[in-house]
Amino acid sequence: MAKKNANILIVDDEESIRDGCEQILSRMGFSVQTASDGQAGLDMAKSGLFDIILLDIRMPKIEGLDILRILKKEHNTPSNVIIITGFGTIQLAVEAMRLGARNFITKPFNAVELKQAVLDCFSEDVQDRACGDILSMIIGTSDYVKELKDTIRRIAKTDSTVLITGESGTGKELVARTVHSLSTRSDKLFIPVDCSSLVQNLMESELFGHIRGAFSGATETREGRFQMADKGTLFLDEISNIGLEIQAKLLRAIQEQEVPRVGSSIPEKVDVRLITATNRDLREEIKSGTFREDLFYRISVVPIHIKPLREHRQDILPIAQHYFDIFRIKHSSKAKRISPEALKSLTAYGWPGNIRELKNTIERLCVLCDREEVNLSDILYYGQDTSAKAPVVDPFSGKMTLVDVEKEHIEKALDHFNYQINKTAKFLGIDRKTLRTKIRNYGIEFKDDEE
């Protein structure tokens, strides 16, 4: 299947998902068609004209798993089906893999994850060319980024355990996904786990699975993330959040390649390539007694440190331009370019939230800018705390204060989201109460149009 000849069908009832995927894949040179419900998607898929099908699980009329069953049974559809799933339906996505789906991506996913999932569907003779496409997802022109790509390329072909360190927002999961996509396991699952979001008393079950009746509420036997990742890659993000008791069992799982399902005395063999990440100094955690030293040495066979964005400023503008091109299309933005003064401001800012903050800043610009050129008055840096806020215009000009800029920023966001507090607060990265307080303090005229 040649890349330039590939036909892709997107079946999802969410318009934003369909449109976003279509734009990204069309720019890659694919021929893309979409369907807004399960029945329409099934009818189109039956034609057999599509090389890859992106299939949502939860849809009206007919659900994704039923579509997959019909296609496999009646039409012998090739296995290049990528399941689109929410976090709560990962178990269903694994079931879809058993039915023949090639891979799955979890909402909310980004352009990088989508591109990699699609590229993974190509045959081996296309993989060398796909390798360049995958590495191109790591944006930057600095010597540091070039060295990072070389490191990823070298270690991807091994099965060594990798520890990725770096501040929040530096792209640790992107590096982990890239390692997986370039590895010999790329046709198997990549299972990401955010250890900071797992409830401590359920973490063992989440990682290793449990049998029916193992504890109160265990009404059925369930697989853990290790079992889901069998033959593939397991990514444990923020591994320092795992308690000492689970660390001991994790160490044994890594050493023995077997996992102790909760409630069972018989461990299960698994074949998993483990990649972990943390934004903390694990050596300090070892000194404080919160992280096992033997586990640290076991997971850090191949260490990769991701530098904060302020230490490779040469890459700020390429990354900003990358997201600007994506978001101005996604949000049908009037903005077509960023002024030289605004570009200088982006380069000079410290970016405490790293690439994640830069990405969110560019998206806000594309949503709220009402002119063709983004200028200084359009930029507002939120940072990770109040001390990270920075003026966006010359403080000596007297034209606008930071308060003026924030007020205008909030007014634009409220108007864009039709004065819906939930959506506006989420977009601005603040809670509802904080937004209402700012509306009141700034004297913003407010139309309460919430449903």
C-alpha positions in Angstrom: 0.0 0.0 0.0 1.7 3.2 -1.1 1.2 6.2 1.0 0.1 8.5 -1.8 -2.6 6.0 -2.9 -4.1 5.3 0.5 -7.8 5.9 1.1 -9.0 6.5 4.7 -12.5 6.4 6.2 -13.2 8.2 9.4 -16.3 7.0 11.3 -17.1 9.2 14.3 -20.3 11.0 15.5 -18.2 13.9 16.9 -17.9 16.6 14.2 -14.7 18.1 15.7 -13.0 14.7 15.7 -13.9 14.0 12.1 -12.9 17.4 10.8 -9.6 17.5 12.8 -8.6 14.0 11.6 -9.6 14.8 8.0 -7.5 18.0 7.9 -4.4 16.3 9.4 -4.6 13.2 7.2 -5.4 15.2 4.0 -2.3 17.3 4.6 -0.3 14.0 4.7 -1.5 13.3 1.2 -4.2 10.7 1.9 -7.7 10.6 0.3 -10.1 11.0 3.2 -13.9 10.4 3.5 -16.0 10.7 6.7 -19.2 9.2 8.2 -21.1 10.8 11.1 -22.8 7.6 12.4 -22.2 3.9 12.6 -24.7 2.8 10.0 -23.4 5.3 7.4 -19.8 4.2 8.2 -20.7 0.5 7.8 -22.3 1.1 4.5 -19.2 3.0 3.2 -16.8 0.5 4.7 -18.6 -2.4 2.9 -17.5 -1.0 -0.4 -14.0 -2.2 0.3 -12.4 0.9 -1.1 -10.6 2.0 2.1 -7.1 1.0 3.1 -7.5 2.3 6.7 -10.6 2.9 8.8 -10.7 5.1 11.9 -13.6 3.8 13.9 -15.1 5.2 17.0 -16.5 2.8 19.6 -19.4 4.7 21.0 -21.8 5.8 18.2 -25.5 6.0 17.5 -27.4 3.4 15.4 -24.6 0.9 15.5 -21.4 0.8 17.7 -17.8 0.4 16.5 -17.3 -3.1 17.8 -20.4 -4.4 16.0 -19.2 -2.7 12.8 -15.9 -4.5 13.2 -17.5 -7.8 13.8 -19.6 -7.5 10.7 -16.7 -6.3 8.5 -14.5 -9.2 9.6 -17.2 -11.8 9.3 -19.0 -10.8 6.1 -16.4 -8.8 4.1 -13.0 -10.0 5.3 -11.9 -6.4 5.7 -8.1 -6.0 6.1 -6.9 -5.5 9.6 -6.0 -1.8 9.1 -8.7 -0.6 11.5 -7.8 2.0 14.1 -10.2 2.2 17.0 -11.0 5.7 18.5 -11.8 5.3 22.2 -12.4 7.3 25.4 -10.3 6.5 28.5 -13.3 4.6 30.0 -13.5 2.2 27.1 -9.9 1.0 26.9 -11.1 -2.5 27.8 -13.4 -2.4 24.7 -10.5 -1.2 22.6 -8.4 -4.3 23.7 -11.4 -6.4 22.7 -11.4 -4.7 19.3 -7.7 -5.7 18.9 -8.7 -9.3 19.4 -11.3 -8.9 16.7 -8.6 -7.8 14.3 -8.2 -4.1 14.7 -4.6 -2.9 14.1 -4.4 -0.3 16.9 -6.3 2.2 19.0 -5.9 5.8 20.0 -7.4 7.4 23.1 -9.4 10.6 23.2 -8.2 13.3 23.5 -5.4 12.5 21.0 -3.2 14.9 19.1 -1.9 15.1 15.6 1.3 13.2 16.5 -0.6 10.2 17.9 -2.9 10.1 14.9 -0.1 10.3 12.4 1.9 7.5 14.1 -1.2 5.2 14.3 -1.8 5.6 10.6 1.9 5.2 9.7 2.0 2.0 11.7 -0.5 0.5 9.3 2.0 0.5 6.4 3.8 -2.6 5.2 7.5 -3.2 6.0 8.8 -1.8 2.7 7.4 1.6 3.7 8.7 1.6 7.3 12.0 3.2 6.4 10.3 6.2 4.8 7.8 6.2 7.7 10.7 6.4 10.2 11.5 9.9 8.9 7.9 10.9 9.2 7.7 9.7 12.8 10.8 11.4 13.9 9.6 14.6 12.2 6.9 14.8 14.9 9.7 15.9 17.2 9.9 19.5 16.1 13.2 21.5 16.2 16.3 22.5 14.3 18.8 22.8 17.2 21.7 20.4 17.7 20.0 19.2 20.8 16.9 18.0 18.9 19.1 16.4 16.3 21.0 14.5 19.1 17.7 13.5 20.7 16.4 12.1 17.4 19.6 10.1 17.0 19.3 8.7 20.5 15.7 7.7 19.9 16.6 6.0 16.6 19.4 4.0 18.3 17.5 2.7 21.3 14.2 2.1 19.5 15.4 -1.2 18.0 16.4 -2.6 21.3 14.1 -4.0 24.0 15.9 -2.2 26.8 14.0 -0.4 29.6 14.0 3.3 29.1 13.7 6.1 31.8 12.7 9.5 30.4 13.2 12.5 32.7 12.4 16.1 32.3 10.1 18.9 33.5 6.3 18.8 32.9 5.3 19.7 29.4 8.6 18.8 27.7 7.1 16.0 25.6 8.1 12.9 27.5 5.1 10.9 26.2 5.9 11.9 22.7 9.4 10.6 23.0 8.0 7.3 24.5 5.5 6.9 21.6 8.3 7.6 19.0 10.5 5.0 20.6 7.6 2.5 20.3 6.7 3.5 16.8 10.3 2.9 15.6 10.7 -0.4 17.5 10.0 -4.0 16.4 6.9 -3.8 18.5 5.3 -1.0 16.5 2.5 -3.3 15.2 1.5 -4.1 18.8 -0.1 -1.9 21.5 1.4 1.2 23.2 -0.4 1.4 26.5 0.1 4.7 28.4 -0.6 5.0 32.1 -0.6 8.2 34.1 0.4 7.0 37.5 -0.4 10.3 39.1 -4.1 9.9 38.1 -4.5 6.3 39.5 -6.1 5.9 43.0 -3.4 4.4 45.2 -5.6 1.5 46.6 -6.6 0.5 43.1 -3.2 0.9 41.5 -2.2 -2.7 41.9 -5.4 -3.8 40.1 -5.0 -1.2 37.4 -1.4 -2.4 36.6 -1.7 -6.1 37.2 -5.4 -6.9 36.8 -7.7 -8.9 39.2 -9.9 -11.9 39.2 -13.6 -11.9 40.0 -14.2 -11.6 43.7 -10.7 -10.4 44.5 -12.1 -7.4 46.4 -15.4 -5.6 47.0 -16.7 -4.4 43.7 -14.6 -6.9 41.6 -17.7 -8.4 39.8 -15.7 -9.7 36.9 -12.1 -10.7 36.0 -10.2 -7.8 34.3 -6.9 -7.4 32.7 -4.4 -4.9 34.0 -2.2 -2.6 31.8 0.6 -5.2 31.8 -1.7 -7.8 30.2 -3.0 -5.2 27.7 0.5 -4.3 26.7 1.6 -7.9 26.1 4.0 -8.1 23.1 3.9 -4.3 23.0 5.1 -1.3 25.0 3.9 -0.1 28.5 4.5 3.5 29.3 4.4 4.4 33.0 4.3 8.2 33.2 5.1 9.9 36.6 6.3 6.6 38.0 7.4 8.3 41.2 3.8 8.4 42.3 3.7 4.6 42.7 3.8 3.6 46.4 6.6 1.4 47.9 4.4 -1.7 48.1 3.5 -1.6 44.4 7.1 -0.7 43.6 8.2 -4.1 45.0 5.7 -6.0 42.8 6.6 -3.8 39.8 10.3 -4.8 40.3 9.4 -8.4 40.3 7.2 -8.0 37.2 10.1 -6.4 35.3 12.6 -9.0 36.4 10.5 -12.1 35.9 8.3 -10.8 33.1 5.3 -12.1 35.0 2.5 -10.2 36.8 0.6 -11.1 40.0 -3.1 -10.6 39.2 -4.9 -9.5 42.4 -6.7 -12.4 44.0 -4.7 -15.0 42.1 -1.8 -17.0 43.5 -0.5 -17.9 40.0 1.5 -15.2 38.2 1.0 -14.7 34.4 3.7 -14.4 31.9 3.9 -11.2 29.9 6.2 -9.9 27.2 6.4 -6.1 27.7 8.8 -3.4 26.8 8.7 -0.9 29.6 9.3 2.8 29.3 8.9 5.1 32.3 9.0 8.8 32.9 9.1 11.3 35.7 9.5 15.0 36.3 11.1 14.4 39.7 14.7 13.6 40.7 14.5 9.9 41.5 17.9 10.0 43.3 16.4 12.5 45.8 13.3 10.3 46.1 15.6 7.4 46.9 17.4 9.4 49.6 14.0 10.4 51.2 12.9 6.8 51.2 10.0 7.1 48.8 11.5 5.2 45.9 13.4 1.9 45.8 17.0 2.1 44.7 16.9 -1.4 43.1 13.8 -0.4 41.0 15.6 2.8 39.9 18.5 0.9 38.5 16.2 -1.6 36.8 14.1 1.1 35.0 17.0 3.4 34.0 18.9 1.0 31.8 18.7 3.6 29.1 18.1 7.1 30.4 16.9 10.0 28.2 16.8 13.5 29.6 14.5 16.0 27.9 15.7 19.6 28.2 13.3 22.4 29.2 12.3 24.6 26.3 14.3 27.6 27.8 17.5 25.6 27.2 17.0 25.2 23.5 15.3 28.5 22.5 16.3 28.0 18.9 13.4 25.5 18.7 10.7 27.8 20.1 9.7 29.4 16.8 9.7 26.2 14.7 7.4 24.6 17.4 5.2 27.7 17.5 4.9 27.8 13.7 4.0 24.1 13.7 1.1 24.5 16.1 0.1 27.8 14.5 -0.4 26.0 11.2 -2.5 23.3 12.9 -4.7 25.5 15.1 -5.5 28.2 12.6 -7.0 25.6 10.3 -8.7 23.7 13.2 -10.3 26.8 14.5 -10.9 28.6 11.1 -8.8 31.4 12.5 -8.5 34.8 10.9 -4.9 34.8 11.8 -2.5 34.1 9.0 0.9 35.2 10.4 2.6 36.3 13.6 4.2 39.7 13.8 8.0 40.0 14.3 7.4 41.7 17.7 5.2 38.8 18.8 7.8 36.3 17.6 10.5 38.1 19.7 8.2 37.9 22.7 7.7 34.2 22.2 11.4 33.7 22.0 12.2 35.8 25.1 9.6 34.3 27.4 10.8 31.6 29.9 8.1 29.0 29.2 7.8 27.4 32.7 5.2 25.1 31.2 7.5 24.2 28.3 6.1 22.9 25.0 2.7 22.2 26.5 2.4 25.8 27.5 3.6 27.0 24.1 1.1 24.8 22.4 -1.8 26.1 24.6 -0.7 29.7 24.1 -0.6 29.3 20.3 -4.1 27.7 20.3 -5.5 30.6 22.4 -4.0 33.0 19.8 -5.7 31.2 16.9 -9.0 31.2 18.7 -9.1 34.7 20.0 -7.2 36.8 17.4 -9.6 38.7 15.2 -7.1 40.0 12.6 -4.8 38.5 10.0 -1.6 39.3 12.0 -1.0 38.3 15.6 0.6 41.1 17.5 1.8 41.7 21.1 -1.6 42.6 22.4 -2.9 39.2 21.5 -0.5 37.3 23.7 -1.1 36.4 27.3 1.3 34.1 29.1 -0.5 32.2 31.9 2.5 30.0 33.0 2.2 27.6 35.9 1.5 30.1 38.6 0.7 33.8 39.0 4.4 34.8 39.2 4.8 33.4 35.7 2.5 36.0 34.1 4.3 38.4 31.9 3.3 41.8 30.4 2.7 41.4 26.6 3.3 45.0 25.6 5.9 47.6 26.3 5.2 48.7 29.9 6.6 52.2 29.1 4.1 52.8 26.3 1.2 53.3 28.6 -1.1 51.8 26.0 -2.3 48.7 27.9 -1.7 47.2 31.3 -1.6 43.5 32.0 -5.1 43.9 33.6 -6.4 45.4 30.4 -5.0 42.6 28.3 -6.4 39.9 30.6 -9.8 41.6 30.6 -9.9 41.8 26.8 -8.7 38.2 26.6 -11.5 36.9 28.8 -14.1 39.0 26.9 -12.9 37.5 23.6 -13.1 34.0 25.0 -16.6 34.5 26.5 -17.8 35.8 23.1 -16.2 32.9 21.2 -17.8 30.3 23.4 -21.2 32.1 23.5 -20.8 32.9 27.2 -20.8 29.3 28.3 -18.8 29.4 31.6 -17.7 25.7 31.5 -16.2 25.8 28.0 -14.7 29.3 28.5 -13.1 28.3 31.9 -11.7 25.1 30.5 -10.2 26.9 27.5 -8.6 29.6 29.7 -7.2 26.9 32.0 -9.0 28.2 35.1 -12.0 26.9 37.2 -15.6 28.3 37.0 -15.3 30.1 40.3 -12.1 31.9 39.3 -13.7 32.9 35.9 -16.8 34.3 37.6 -14.6 36.3 40.0 -12.6 37.8 37.2 -15.8 38.7 35.3 -17.2 40.5 38.4 -13.9 42.2 39.3 -13.3 43.5 35.7 -16.9 44.6 35.3 -17.3 42.5 32.2 -20.9 42.5 30.8 -22.0 39.0 31.0 -24.8 37.1 29.1 -25.6 33.9 30.9 -26.4 31.6 28.0 -25.4 28.3 29.6 -27.8 25.4 29.0 
